[in-house]
Amino acid sequence: MIATVIPSRSRRILALLAVLLAGSASAQSAGGFSQSLAAAVANDRVLTEFYASRGYQPIWMGGGYKDKQRVGAFFDALSHAGDQGLPVPAYRIDALNAAVKSARSPAEKARAEAMLSHAFAEYARDVQSGILTPSQVNSDIDRAAPRRGQAGTLAAFSKSSPKGFLNSLPPQSSDYKALLKEKAQLERALGAGGWGPKVGAALKPGVSSQQVVVLRNRLAALGYGRTGTSPVYDAGLQQVVARFQLDHGLAADGVAGSGTIAEINKDPADRLKQVIVAMERERWMNYPLGQRYVWVNIPDFTAEVVDNGRIVFATRVIVGQNQSTHRTPEFSDMMEMMVVNPTWNVPYSIATREYLPMLKQNPNSVGNLVLTDQAGNRVSRSSVNFANYSESNFPFRLTEPPSEGNALGEVKFLFPNPHNIYLHDTPTKSLFARNPRMFSHGCIRVADPQALAYVLLSRQTSNPQGLYQSKVATGRETVITLQPPVPVHLVYFTAFQAESGAIQYRPDVYGRDAQVFQALARAGVSLRAAGG
């Protein structure tokens, strides 16, 4: 064979031609990918917006180190989506994996790119701000989940540490983390077959029965006290029962009555549903609640003032009756003022449904209420034939002037809202000893309104008690503006973290948790046993 010798200048020209040809092929490939990606996302407004802003360049399928990092971090997050109580089937993990592994041509890579970005946008939205639209589940849940722009989320992800960004998406509150931990424990309990035999009957201290052994051992399985074989309901067991009752919003009398037994006999699946719903509610509120805020938990029948993450005040409350027109809604707003010695302007619905029938029977009934026309002029009851009016045409207003017996008591706390809901005092103090406490028409009655007023005023005066009492002493209706206004959150958590760190449970008094879980199940959320 005769070797052909190519001059060095010719070799350089050939090398340059090879580079140019390779660049041309690469450009054609890149152009083919961009065109394929543009076509793949054409029907998706979010992805079109995102990729158009970056010239249809990939963030997943480019083959570089960062792209591979993103793919790995995202698949790792998806593998734990069930831990977050998310609808795992919705993210089509197997299809994503197959599309990534089989992608060879520019068109196949573009398809995998679009699939990954679509799944990421859905996952990020779900884990960050919730799966559901709250008001579509129940119109009394007037809460706008904090939806972030999905194109912006993708852009931020493309510029961030993939793992760190994904870890930052779920709520970072200690409450959410406690629920995550509780969920894992409940899944283990579900996988182990539950907490043992259920208690078959109500029991009280002093009795001797084999059912006492069942009670003792089931409580131990739930984390209360120790197992044992004694059939006697002794003082030690009574203390254990009382501790369980405290954690479940029950009267802590140490008696295992029917209500307490019903809570003790709940299955892990029942509690797991509560925790999953609470996690979804946490995502709906995944935004700054305020450095200082008022927190009213409807099924717990409590109101708290939280300052820098610490509860500085707590009191019992009464919430709306479990009727369609009276249930207390869920929403957040800004408390702007308190009104001392308030006048009660009777809502039209109450005036016509409750008081008009009484006035028809006796025009002089409910003498504590003043009858006025729409202009506010006082009207003599003797001049009115109440039989002529109904819910549809009652032309008068009823008001109750400031007094000791006023339905609003000494003070009301206003955060103007379309629901006409506010916090207020009440002359009917005996109801605060009851449980559950659902007696109002929707507003929140406060057991210790004076103390609440002092706490709220403490930021704007060195003598909140003196300021407040000086206004009360006038006997006149007086507005005290809160400076600055205080966020107020009316919430509905039947599973939540106590100050001790333990998870507390409450009954689903309005049935809203059941509605939320049904909606989550329709979206693809399911219960898992440990290892499932």
RODO-2510 file (C-alpha; in nm, 4 decimals, decimal comma):
residues 532
     n   res          X          Y          Z
     1     m     0,0000     0,0000     0,0000
     2     i     0,1306     0,3386    -0,0917
     3     a     0,0744     0,5992     0,1797
     4     t    -0,0628     0,9352     0,0634
     5     v     0,1119     1,2284     0,2181
     6     i    -0,1110     1,5336     0,2695
     7     p     0,0652     1,8678     0,3135
     8     s     0,0149     2,0290     0,6556
     9     r    -0,1771     2,3254     0,5032
    10     s    -0,4259     2,0819     0,3438
    11     r    -0,4680     1,8993     0,6753
    12     r    -0,5630     2,2252     0,8425
    13     i    -0,8218     2,2982     0,5725
    14     l    -0,9725     1,9493     0,6059
    15     a    -0,9897     1,9867     0,9839
    16     l    -1,1672     2,3203     0,9480
    17     l    -1,4164     2,1680     0,7017
    18     a    -1,4868     1,8863     0,9512
    19     v    -1,5571     2,1374     1,2288
    20     l    -1,7883     2,3373     1,0031
    21     l    -1,9751     2,0239     0,8934
    22     a    -2,0109     1,9098     1,2554
    23     g    -2,1370     2,2546     1,3559
    24     s    -2,3869     2,2497     1,0722
    25     a    -2,5154     1,9084     1,1857
    26     s    -2,5354     2,0275     1,5449
    27     a    -2,7243     2,3386     1,4390
    28     q    -2,9672     2,1287     1,2370
    29     s    -3,0184     1,9008     1,5400
    30     a    -3,0701     2,1966     1,7747
    31     g    -3,3063     2,3543     1,5255
    32     g    -3,4970     2,0297     1,4984
    33     f    -3,5275     2,0091     1,8779
    34     s    -3,6484     2,3691     1,9110
    35     q    -3,9070     2,3235     1,6370
    36     s    -4,0228     1,9955     1,7885
    37     l    -4,0442     2,1513     2,1351
    38     a    -4,2426     2,4485     2,0034
    39     a    -4,4877     2,2049     1,8479
    40     a    -4,5014     1,9880     2,1622
    41     v    -4,5996     2,2783     2,3896
    42     a    -4,8157     2,4693     2,1405
    43     n    -5,1395     2,3804     2,3199
    44     d    -5,0053     2,4609     2,6659
    45     r    -5,0102     2,8351     2,7414
    46     v    -4,7794     2,8051     3,0435
    47     l    -4,5122     2,5998     2,8690
    48     t    -4,5311     2,8120     2,5535
    49     e    -4,4739     3,1235     2,7646
    50     f    -4,1824     2,9642     2,9473
    51     y    -4,0004     2,8147     2,6487
    52     a    -4,0605     3,1131     2,4194
    53     s    -3,8856     3,3299     2,6792
    54     r    -3,5738     3,1114     2,6530
    55     g    -3,5704     3,0486     2,2779
    56     y    -3,7059     2,6945     2,3187
    57     q    -3,3873     2,5768     2,4850
    58     p    -3,4170     2,2703     2,7160
    59     i    -3,3818     2,2542     3,0932
    60     w    -3,4133     1,8736     3,1194
    61     m    -3,3036     1,7018     2,7987
    62     g    -3,0001     1,9062     2,6947
    63     g    -2,7600     1,6359     2,8087
    64     g    -2,5533     1,8675     3,0290
    65     y    -2,4722     1,8164     3,3962
    66     k    -2,7320     2,0670     3,5235
    67     d    -3,0025     1,9107     3,3069
    68     k    -2,9272     1,5669     3,4458
    69     q    -2,9239     1,7120     3,7967
    70     r    -3,2731     1,8538     3,7457
    71     v    -3,4070     1,5252     3,6096
    72     g    -3,2631     1,3300     3,9017
    73     a    -3,3869     1,5736     4,1655
    74     f    -3,7361     1,5861     4,0141
    75     f    -3,7730     1,2088     3,9927
    76     d    -3,6548     1,1853     4,3536
    77     a    -3,9232     1,4388     4,4573
    78     l    -4,1902     1,2491     4,2632
    79     s    -4,0904     0,9258     4,4354
    80     h    -4,1877     1,0944     4,7646
    81     a    -4,5038     1,2662     4,6371
    82     g    -4,7160     1,0184     4,8310
    83     d    -4,5435     1,1258     5,1532
    84     q    -4,6865     1,4731     5,0927
    85     g    -5,0383     1,3376     5,0474
    86     l    -5,0358     1,4213     4,6754
    87     p    -5,2151     1,2456     4,3846
    88     v    -4,9242     1,0286     4,2647
    89     p    -5,1031     0,8885     3,9523
    90     a    -5,1542     1,2429     3,8212
    91     y    -4,7808     1,2864     3,7622
    92     r    -4,7492     0,9733     3,5385
    93     i    -4,4095     0,8825     3,6802
    94     d    -4,3690     0,5594     3,4793
    95     a    -4,4568     0,7345     3,1524
    96     l    -4,2109     1,0143     3,2313
    97     n    -3,9351     0,7677     3,3089
    98     a    -3,9982     0,5740     2,9895
    99     a    -4,0042     0,8905     2,7777
   100     v    -3,6706     1,0106     2,9211
   101     k    -3,4955     0,6751     2,8839
   102     s    -3,6125     0,6094     2,5280
   103     a    -3,5556     0,9593     2,3884
   104     r    -3,3052     0,9511     2,1021
   105     s    -3,4199     1,1812     1,8240
   106     p    -3,4737     1,5576     1,8633
   107     a    -3,8506     1,5002     1,8444
   108     e    -3,8410     1,2340     2,1180
   109     k    -3,6272     1,4541     2,3392
   110     a    -3,8616     1,7473     2,2841
   111     r    -4,1594     1,5321     2,3797
   112     a    -3,9839     1,4171     2,7000
   113     e    -3,8868     1,7785     2,7748
   114     a    -4,2476     1,8935     2,7468
   115     m    -4,3735     1,6041     2,9588
   116     l    -4,1247     1,6780     3,2356
   117     s    -4,2055     2,0484     3,2443
   118     h    -4,5806     1,9850     3,2471
   119     a    -4,5464     1,7349     3,5323
   120     f    -4,3150     1,9709     3,7210
   121     a    -4,5586     2,2628     3,6916
   122     e    -4,8450     2,0453     3,8228
   123     y    -4,6389     1,8972     4,1054
   124     a    -4,4975     2,2362     4,2121
   125     r    -4,8440     2,3909     4,2226
   126     d    -4,9923     2,0981     4,4176
   127     v    -4,7199     2,0696     4,6818
   128     q    -4,6831     2,4448     4,7256
   129     s    -5,0410     2,5733     4,7318
   130     g    -5,2732     2,2738     4,7258
   131     i    -5,4424     2,0327     4,4910
   132     l    -5,7944     2,1732     4,5191
   133     t    -5,9641     2,5076     4,4673
   134     p    -6,1098     2,5571     4,8179
   135     s    -6,4328     2,7379     4,7275
   136     q    -6,5206     2,4690     4,4735
   137     v    -6,5237     2,2121     4,7539
   138     n    -6,7486     2,4201     4,9786
   139     s    -6,8620     2,7802     4,9283
   140     d    -6,8053     2,8460     5,3007
   141     i    -6,4321     2,7943     5,2440
   142     d    -6,3623     3,1447     5,1177
   143     r    -5,9894     3,1034     5,0833
   144     a    -5,7769     3,1792     4,7783
   145     a    -5,4870     2,9350     4,7622
   146     p    -5,1614     3,1259     4,6946
   147     r    -5,1117     3,0135     4,3351
   148     r    -4,7748     3,1130     4,1912
   149     g    -4,7346     3,1636     3,8177
   150     q    -4,6291     2,8266     3,6766
   151     a    -4,4089     2,9784     3,4043
   152     g    -4,2332     3,1872     3,6681
   153     t    -4,1898     2,8806     3,8886
   154     l    -4,0280     2,6914     3,5999
   155     a    -3,7987     2,9882     3,5302
   156     a    -3,6966     3,0103     3,8963
   157     f    -3,6324     2,6365     3,9058
   158     s    -3,4120     2,6531     3,5956
   159     k    -3,1871     2,9074     3,7722
   160     s    -3,1739     2,7395     4,1137
   161     s    -3,0218     2,4403     4,2863
   162     p    -3,2702     2,1691     4,1793
   163     k    -3,2844     1,9775     4,5058
   164     g    -3,2946     2,2901     4,7220
   165     f    -3,5688     2,4452     4,5105
   166     l    -3,7861     2,1328     4,5257
   167     n    -3,7360     2,1053     4,9012
   168     s    -3,8511     2,4659     4,9435
   169     l    -4,1871     2,4159     4,7715
   170     p    -4,3953     2,2523     5,0504
   171     p    -4,4957     2,4638     5,3519
   172     q    -4,1985     2,5082     5,5822
   173     s    -4,4022     2,5602     5,8992
   174     s    -4,3479     2,3412     6,2031
   175     d    -4,7177     2,2520     6,1850
   176     y    -4,6821     2,1037     5,8367
   177     k    -4,3681     1,9138     5,9336
   178     a    -4,5456     1,7727     6,2398
   179     l    -4,8324     1,6560     6,0179
   180     l    -4,5832     1,4889     5,7828
   181     k    -4,4367     1,2996     6,0756
   182     e    -4,7802     1,2029     6,2064
   183     k    -4,8808     1,0817     5,8605
   184     a    -4,5826     0,8459     5,8480
   185     q    -4,6666     0,7082     6,1938
   186     l    -5,0293     0,6508     6,0969
   187     e    -4,9235     0,4697     5,7805
   188     r    -4,7101     0,2378     5,9908
   189     a    -5,0059     0,1772     6,2232
   190     l    -5,2270     0,1045     5,9240
   191     g    -4,9693    -0,1392     5,7896
   192     a    -4,9544    -0,3123     6,1277
   193     g    -5,3291    -0,3685     6,1271
   194     g    -5,4333    -0,0857     6,3582
   195     w    -5,4279    -0,0332     6,7330
   196     g    -5,5764    -0,3599     6,8483
   197     p    -5,9321    -0,4549     6,9528
   198     k    -6,1846    -0,1753     6,9927
   199     v    -6,3518    -0,0970     7,3213
   200     g    -6,7021    -0,2414     7,3207
   201     a    -6,8787    -0,0236     7,5767
   202     a    -6,8628     0,2967     7,7796
   203     l    -6,6714     0,2585     8,1062
   204     k    -6,6257     0,4627     8,4214
   205     p    -6,3758     0,4652     8,7077
   206     g    -6,4198     0,1919     8,9665
   207     v    -6,5668    -0,0732     8,7365
   208     s    -6,3997    -0,4109     8,6854
   209     s    -6,4309    -0,5641     8,3400
   210     q    -6,2285    -0,7277     8,0659
   211     q    -6,3271    -0,4287     7,8551
   212     v    -6,1085    -0,2223     8,0870
   213     v    -5,8108    -0,4330     7,9719
   214     v    -5,9095    -0,3646     7,6107
   215     l    -5,9331     0,0084     7,6902
   216     r    -5,5970     0,0118     7,8675
   217     n    -5,4171    -0,1667     7,5857
   218     r    -5,5757     0,0327     7,3047
   219     l    -5,4791     0,3581     7,4773
   220     a    -5,1239     0,2283     7,5141
   221     a    -5,1152     0,1506     7,1417
   222     l    -5,2259     0,5105     7,0815
   223     g    -4,9385     0,6377     7,2948
   224     y    -5,1261     0,6892     7,6219
   225     g    -5,0092     0,4950     7,9252
   226     r    -4,8889     0,1334     7,9360
   227     t    -5,0361    -0,2030     7,8551
   228     g    -5,1619    -0,4160     8,1419
   229     t    -5,3876    -0,7009     8,2458
   230     s    -5,5699    -0,5379     8,5374
   231     p    -5,9482    -0,5320     8,4781
   232     v    -5,9984    -0,2488     8,7293
   233     y    -6,0589     0,1063     8,6068
   234     d    -5,8232     0,2614     8,8615
   235     a    -5,7016     0,6170     8,9219
   236     g    -5,4003     0,5662     8,6957
   237     l    -5,6197     0,4707     8,4014
   238     q    -5,8486     0,7630     8,4775
   239     q    -5,5512     0,9991     8,4415
   240     v    -5,4539     0,8371     8,1110
   241     v    -5,8093     0,8746     7,9791
   242     a    -5,8131     1,2407     8,0877
   243     r    -5,4901     1,3059     7,8965
   244     f    -5,6381     1,1452     7,5852
   245     q    -5,9486     1,3590     7,6270
   246     l    -5,7449     1,6791     7,6471
   247     d    -5,5698     1,5934     7,3196
   248     h    -5,9026     1,5310     7,1489
   249     g    -6,1001     1,8320     7,2634
   250     l    -6,3145     1,6412     7,5122
   251     a    -6,4091     1,7237     7,8693
   252     a    -6,1139     1,5853     8,0679
   253     d    -6,3129     1,4047     8,3380
   254     g    -6,1319     1,0718     8,3003
   255     v    -6,4606     0,8937     8,2272
   256     a    -6,4638     0,6784     7,9138
   257     g    -6,8156     0,7725     7,8076
   258     s    -6,9643     0,7100     7,4639
   259     g    -6,8068     1,0219     7,3102
   260     t    -6,4613     0,9351     7,4415
   261     i    -6,4935     0,5716     7,3351
   262     a    -6,5910     0,6826     6,9849
   263     e    -6,2663     0,8791     6,9590
   264     i    -6,0569     0,5978     7,1093
   265     n    -6,2059     0,3523     6,8585
   266     k    -6,1141     0,5616     6,5539
   267     d    -5,9050     0,3636     6,3057
   268     p    -5,5652     0,4761     6,1709
   269     a    -5,7379     0,5330     5,8352
   270     d    -5,9789     0,7798     5,9982
   271     r    -5,6948     0,9785     6,1516
   272     l    -5,4917     0,9548     5,8316
   273     k    -5,7734     1,1250     5,6398
   274     q    -5,7778     1,4062     5,8934
   275     v    -5,4019     1,4556     5,8634
   276     i    -5,4064     1,4518     5,4818
   277     v    -5,6851     1,7101     5,4795
   278     a    -5,4956     1,9246     5,7307
   279     m    -5,1866     1,9111     5,5067
   280     e    -5,3960     2,0324     5,2132
   281     r    -5,5332     2,3149     5,4270
   282     e    -5,1758     2,4064     5,5277
   283     r    -5,0877     2,4345     5,1582
   284     w    -5,3850     2,6663     5,1025
   285     m    -5,2272     2,8953     5,3620
   286     n    -4,8650     2,8645     5,2511
   287     y    -4,7940     3,2352     5,2804
   288     p    -4,6850     3,4715     5,5621
   289     l    -4,9665     3,4786     5,8197
   290     g    -4,8366     3,7949     5,9819
   291     q    -4,5858     3,8659     6,2557
   292     r    -4,8844     3,9014     6,4885
   293     y    -5,2260     3,7590     6,4113
   294     v    -5,5527     3,6247     6,5485
   295     w    -5,6167     3,2532     6,4836
   296     v    -5,9687     3,1140     6,5277
   297     n    -5,9920     2,7367     6,4818
   298     i    -6,3598     2,6591     6,4309
   299     p    -6,3709     2,2873     6,5300
   300     d    -6,1433     2,3553     6,8281
   301     f    -6,3718     2,6369     6,9502
   302     t    -6,0712     2,8522     7,0412
   303     a    -5,9227     3,1892     6,9478
   304     e    -5,5541     3,2701     6,9906
   305     v    -5,3266     3,5671     6,9404
   306     v    -4,9935     3,4550     6,7971
   307     d    -4,6973     3,6903     6,8261
   308     n    -4,3668     3,6004     6,6567
   309     g    -4,4698     3,2352     6,6445
   310     r    -4,5694     3,2215     7,0124
   311     i    -4,9246     3,1998     7,1485
   312     v    -4,9599     3,5001     7,3815
   313     f    -5,3348     3,4698     7,4407
   314     a    -5,5985     3,1968     7,4106
   315     t    -5,9670     3,1836     7,4914
   316     r    -6,2726     2,9695     7,4278
   317     v    -6,5140     3,0741     7,1568
   318     i    -6,8617     2,9895     7,0338
   319     v    -6,9085     2,9422     6,6595
   320     g    -7,2029     2,9113     6,4229
   321     q    -7,4692     2,6465     6,4544
   322     n    -7,4447     2,3499     6,2190
   323     q    -7,7106     2,4844     5,9840
   324     s    -7,6630     2,5926     5,6245
   325     t    -7,7292     2,9588     5,7069
   326     h    -7,5339     2,9715     6,0329
   327     r    -7,2041     2,7857     5,9839
   328     t    -6,8993     3,0051     6,0409
   329     p    -6,7077     3,0428     5,7130
   330     e    -6,3325     3,0104     5,6649
   331     f    -6,1420     3,3150     5,5429
   332     s    -5,8667     3,5608     5,6311
   333     d    -5,8906     3,9381     5,6645
   334     m    -5,7526     4,2353     5,8561
   335     m    -5,8948     4,3316     6,1952
   336     e    -5,9130     4,7093     6,1751
   337     m    -6,0991     4,8198     6,4870
   338     m    -6,2880     4,7314     6,7996
   339     v    -6,6187     4,8903     6,8924
   340     v    -6,6765     4,9407     7,2650
   341     n    -7,0383     4,9545     7,3900
   342     p    -7,1618     4,8414     7,0482
   343     t    -7,5080     4,8793     6,9026
   344     w    -7,6397     4,5543     6,7594
   345     n    -7,7825     4,6063     6,4151
   346     v    -7,9955     4,2952     6,3847
   347     p    -7,9255     4,1226     6,0504
   348     y    -8,2277     4,1251     5,8200
   349     s    -8,2430     3,7462     5,8131
   350     i    -8,2619     3,7275     6,1937
   351     a    -8,5090     4,0157     6,2137
   352     t    -8,7505     3,8530     5,9696
   353     r    -8,7073     3,4857     6,0521
   354     e    -8,6825     3,5037     6,4297
   355     y    -8,8241     3,8347     6,5530
   356     l    -9,0999     3,9138     6,3011
   357     p    -9,3068     3,6055     6,4013
   358     m    -9,2755     3,7194     6,7637
   359     l    -9,3836     4,0738     6,6750
   360     k    -9,6847     3,9380     6,4901
   361     q    -9,7886     3,7568     6,8052
   362     n    -9,7147     4,0527     7,0319
   363     p    -9,5987     4,3906     6,8974
   364     n    -9,4440     4,4707     7,2345
   365     s    -9,2266     4,1599     7,2494
   366     v    -8,8441     4,1827     7,2399
   367     g    -8,8685     4,5225     7,4056
   368     n    -8,4901     4,5537     7,4137
   369     l    -8,4952     4,6131     7,0366
   370     v    -8,5636     4,9504     6,8754
   371     l    -8,7757     4,9626     6,5583
   372     t    -8,6605     5,2163     6,2967
   373     d    -8,7297     5,2914     5,9315
   374     q    -8,4632     5,2653     5,6625
   375     a    -8,3546     5,6236     5,7343
   376     g    -8,2949     5,5421     6,0999
   377     n    -8,6012     5,7213     6,2374
   378     r    -8,7627     5,5535     6,5355
   379     v    -9,1019     5,3964     6,4613
   380     s    -9,3746     5,3376     6,7181
   381     r    -9,4720     4,9713     6,7276
   382     s    -9,8353     5,0624     6,7857
   383     s    -9,8444     5,2248     6,4421
   384     v    -9,7382     4,9072     6,2625
   385     n    -9,9503     4,6080     6,1635
   386     f    -9,6784     4,3441     6,1587
   387     a    -9,9187     4,0911     6,0048
   388     n    -9,8772     4,2756     5,6745
   389     y    -9,5104     4,1845     5,6462
   390     s    -9,3002     3,8815     5,5656
   391     e    -8,9364     3,7952     5,4974
   392     s    -8,9685     3,9488     5,1515
   393     n    -9,1158     4,2901     5,2347
   394     f    -9,0268     4,3838     5,5944
   395     p    -8,9331     4,7557     5,5613
   396     f    -8,7951     4,8171     5,9093
   397     r    -8,4720     4,7725     6,0982
   398     l    -8,4218     4,6386     6,4474
   399     t    -8,1353     4,7601     6,6644
   400     e    -8,0282     4,7014     7,0210
   401     p    -7,8632     5,0002     7,1928
   402     p    -7,5575     4,9552     7,4156
   403     s    -7,6505     4,7849     7,7427
   404     e    -7,5415     4,5091     7,9774
   405     g    -7,7763     4,2681     7,8039
   406     n    -7,6802     4,3671     7,4498
   407     a    -7,6347     4,0592     7,2303
   408     l    -7,2836     4,1803     7,1379
   409     g    -7,1900     4,2404     7,4985
   410     e    -6,9290     4,5025     7,5793
   411     v    -6,7148     4,4956     7,2649
   412     k    -6,6959     4,3669     6,9094
   413     f    -6,3853     4,3214     6,6934
   414     l    -6,4343     4,4156     6,3293
   415     f    -6,2606     4,2974     6,0136
   416     p    -6,5012     4,4171     5,7384
   417     n    -6,5876     4,1247     5,5108
   418     p    -6,8690     4,0182     5,2764
   419     h    -6,9810     3,7490     5,5229
   420     n    -7,0587     4,0078     5,7953
   421     i    -6,8659     3,7930     6,0443
   422     y    -6,6858     3,9367     6,3458
   423     l    -6,5737     3,8490     6,6994
   424     h    -6,7708     3,9823     6,9934
   425     d    -6,8564     3,9582     7,3606
   426     t    -7,1827     3,7970     7,4751
   427     p    -7,3999     3,8166     7,7867
   428     t    -7,4637     3,4408     7,7667
   429     k    -7,1482     3,3219     7,9429
   430     s    -7,2804     2,9824     8,0532
   431     l    -7,2525     2,8405     7,7005
   432     f    -6,8722     2,8527     7,7170
   433     a    -6,8812     2,5582     7,9579
   434     r    -7,0489     2,3449     7,6915
   435     n    -6,8762     2,1247     7,4361
   436     p    -6,9168     2,1406     7,1418
   437     r    -6,9905     2,5147     7,1253
   438     m    -7,1982     2,5806     6,8139
   439     f    -7,4703     2,8265     6,9147
   440     s    -7,4271     3,1473     6,7125
   441     h    -7,5631     3,2644     6,3777
   442     g    -7,2089     3,2544     6,2374
   443     c    -7,0169     3,5209     6,4297
   444     i    -6,7603     3,4219     6,6925
   445     r    -6,8476     3,4860     7,0553
   446     v    -6,5417     3,5301     7,2768
   447     a    -6,5240     3,4054     7,6354
   448     d    -6,2694     3,6644     7,7523
   449     p    -6,3138     3,9672     7,5232
   450     q    -6,1607     4,2192     7,7644
   451     a    -5,8308     4,0286     7,7786
   452     l    -5,8357     3,9999     7,3987
   453     a    -5,8854     4,3762     7,3739
   454     y    -5,5919     4,4420     7,6069
   455     v    -5,3613     4,2178     7,4041
   456     l    -5,4637     4,3785     7,0752
   457     l    -5,4142     4,7310     7,2151
   458     s    -5,0776     4,6546     7,3746
   459     r    -4,8871     4,7571     7,0612
   460     q    -5,0335     5,1080     7,0487
   461     t    -5,0498     5,2155     7,4118
   462     s    -4,8538     5,1599     7,7317
   463     n    -5,1805     5,1277     7,9236
   464     p    -5,4177     4,9143     7,7144
   465     q    -5,6420     4,8328     8,0086
   466     g    -5,6784     5,1991     8,1010
   467     l    -5,7539     5,3036     7,7430
   468     y    -6,0139     5,0324     7,7008
   469     q    -6,1878     5,0850     8,0334
   470     s    -6,2034     5,4625     7,9811
   471     k    -6,4076     5,4025     7,6643
   472     v    -6,6311     5,1470     7,8350
   473     a    -6,7036     5,3926     8,1164
   474     t    -6,8633     5,6433     7,8782
   475     g    -7,1485     5,4034     7,8055
   476     r    -7,1445     5,5316     7,4472
   477     e    -7,0591     5,3398     7,1338
   478     t    -6,6931     5,4162     7,0645
   479     v    -6,4580     5,2992     6,7902
   480     i    -6,0936     5,2232     6,8739
   481     t    -5,8829     5,1859     6,5609
   482     l    -5,6146     4,9192     6,5733
   483     q    -5,2757     5,0549     6,4728
   484     p    -5,1577     4,8671     6,2806
   485     p    -5,4441     4,6383     6,1736
   486     v    -5,4051     4,2756     6,2787
   487     p    -5,4479     3,9805     6,0398
   488     v    -5,7236     3,7428     6,1457
   489     h    -5,7543     3,3865     6,0162
   490     l    -6,0736     3,1842     6,0599
   491     v    -5,9602     2,8265     5,9965
   492     y    -6,0896     2,4704     6,0181
   493     f    -5,8242     2,2237     6,1358
   494     t    -5,9381     1,8955     6,2906
   495     a    -5,5749     1,7793     6,3118
   496     f    -5,3146     2,0267     6,4303
   497     q    -4,9989     2,0586     6,6390
   498     a    -5,0330     2,1662     7,0014
   499     e    -4,7727     2,3858     7,1730
   500     s    -4,6269     2,0653     7,3182
   501     g    -4,5617     1,9386     6,9663
   502     a    -4,8194     1,6589     6,9883
   503     i    -5,0888     1,6285     6,7243
   504     q    -5,4384     1,7100     6,8468
   505     y    -5,7600     1,5833     6,6867
   506     r    -6,1073     1,7346     6,6803
   507     p    -6,4427     1,6165     6,5402
   508     d    -6,5437     1,7281     6,1915
   509     v    -6,8311     1,9370     6,3284
   510     y    -6,9496     2,0789     5,9934
   511     g    -6,8537     1,7801     5,7778
   512     r    -6,6128     1,9921     5,5738
   513     d    -6,3146     1,7603     5,6188
   514     a    -6,5190     1,4769     5,4704
   515     q    -6,5953     1,6954     5,1676
   516     v    -6,2320     1,7933     5,1257
   517     f    -6,1106     1,4338     5,1472
   518     q    -6,3699     1,3174     4,8943
   519     a    -6,2454     1,5855     4,6546
   520     l    -5,8848     1,4829     4,7164
   521     a    -5,9720     1,1194     4,6499
   522     r    -6,1363     1,2173     4,3195
   523     a    -5,8134     1,4006     4,2313
   524     g    -5,6132     1,0808     4,2916
   525     v    -5,5048     1,1021     4,6572
   526     s    -5,5192     0,7680     4,8372
   527     l    -5,4394     0,6238     5,1774
   528     r    -5,1229     0,4155     5,2097
   529     a    -5,0099     0,1611     5,4615
   530     a    -4,6423     0,1646     5,5564
   531     g    -4,4385     0,0430     5,2630
   532     g    -4,7316     0,1038     5,0245
***
